[in-house]
C-alpha cells in the first residue's frame, strides 16, 4: 500500500528538490555566502523553491493524486494524498525531531491515535538529506508513533529512504524488524542492487 501510494510522487518530488537545492546553492555562491553559517538559510530558501516547484509539478499532473497544502508557518512543505500526509523537513542531521512535551507539537509531528484508515491516514515526516560529498538529495520517510525527548530513541514504526527510482521503489518489501519500536523497515529484494539503497534507513 505504501509503495503504491508513493509511486506517482517520486519523479516529480525528486525533480523539484534537485532544482530547488541547485537554485538555492547558485544564489549563495553568487553572493559568496559559502560559509557553513549560511547553510540553514540556504535550506530555507531551497524549501521555498521546492514548494513552488512542487505546485508546478502538481499542476502538470506529475505528482499523481498528491497535492501541495497551504504553506502555514515557515513556508512548510506539506503534501497530501486524501488523508495521508507527508511533511518535508529541511536537513536536520541524523535524528528524527522529537515531539517533546508540547501537545501542539505532538499533534504536528506524530500519529498518537489509532487510525481506521491505517497507513492511508498517517502523518509521515520526510527528512530531507543532502549528501555532503555528492550533493545528492534524498528523502528519509518516517512515521512517529509516540513521544520522546531530545537525544532519546525515536519512537517510529516506519523508517526508509525513498528511492529516487520508481523501479527501485517497486522492488522494496516491508518486513518486521526488532530495531524499530513496533514496525517495519524496507529492504530491497534480491536482484536490484544498482541503486545502492539497501537498508539505508537503519539508524
Rosetta blueprint (number, residue, H / E / L):
1 X L
2 X H
3 X H
4 X H
5 X H
6 X H
7 X H
8 X L
9 X L
10 X H
11 X H
12 X H
13 X H
14 X H
15 X H
16 X H
17 X H
18 X H
19 X H
20 X H
21 X H
22 X H
23 X H
24 X H
25 X H
26 X H
27 X H
28 X H
29 X H
30 X H
31 X L
32 X L
33 X L
34 X L
35 X L
36 X H
37 X H
38 X H
39 X H
40 X H
41 X H
42 X H
43 X H
44 X H
45 X H
46 X H
47 X H
48 X H
49 X H
50 X H
51 X H
52 X H
53 X H
54 X H
55 X H
56 X H
57 X H
58 X H
59 X H
60 X L
61 X L
62 X L
63 X L
64 X L
65 X L
66 X L
67 X E
68 X E
69 X L
70 X L
71 X L
72 X L
73 X H
74 X H
75 X H
76 X L
77 X E
78 X E
79 X E
80 X E
81 X E
82 X L
83 X L
84 X E
85 X E
86 X E
87 X E
88 X E
89 X E
90 X L
91 X L
92 X L
93 X L
94 X L
95 X L
96 X L
97 X L
98 X L
99 X L
100 X L
101 X L
102 X L
103 X H
104 X H
105 X H
106 X H
107 X H
108 X H
109 X H
110 X L
111 X L
112 X L
113 X L
114 X L
115 X L
116 X L
117 X L
118 X H
119 X H
120 X H
121 X H
122 X L
123 X E
124 X E
125 X E
126 X E
127 X E
128 X E
129 X E
130 X E
131 X L
132 X L
133 X L
134 X L
135 X L
136 X L
137 X E
138 X E
139 X E
140 X E
141 X E
142 X E
143 X E
144 X E
145 X L
146 X L
147 X L
148 X L
149 X L
150 X L
151 X L
152 X L
153 X L
154 X L
155 X L
156 X E
157 X E
158 X E
159 X E
160 X E
161 X E
162 X E
163 X L
164 X L
165 X L
166 X H
167 X H
168 X H
169 X H
170 X H
171 X L
172 X E
173 X E
174 X E
175 X E
176 X E
177 X L
178 X L
179 X L
180 X L
181 X L
182 X L
183 X L
184 X E
185 X E
186 X E
187 X E
188 X E
189 X L
190 X L
191 X L
192 X L
193 X L
194 X L
195 X L
196 X L
197 X L
198 X L
199 X L
200 X L
201 X L
202 X L
203 X L
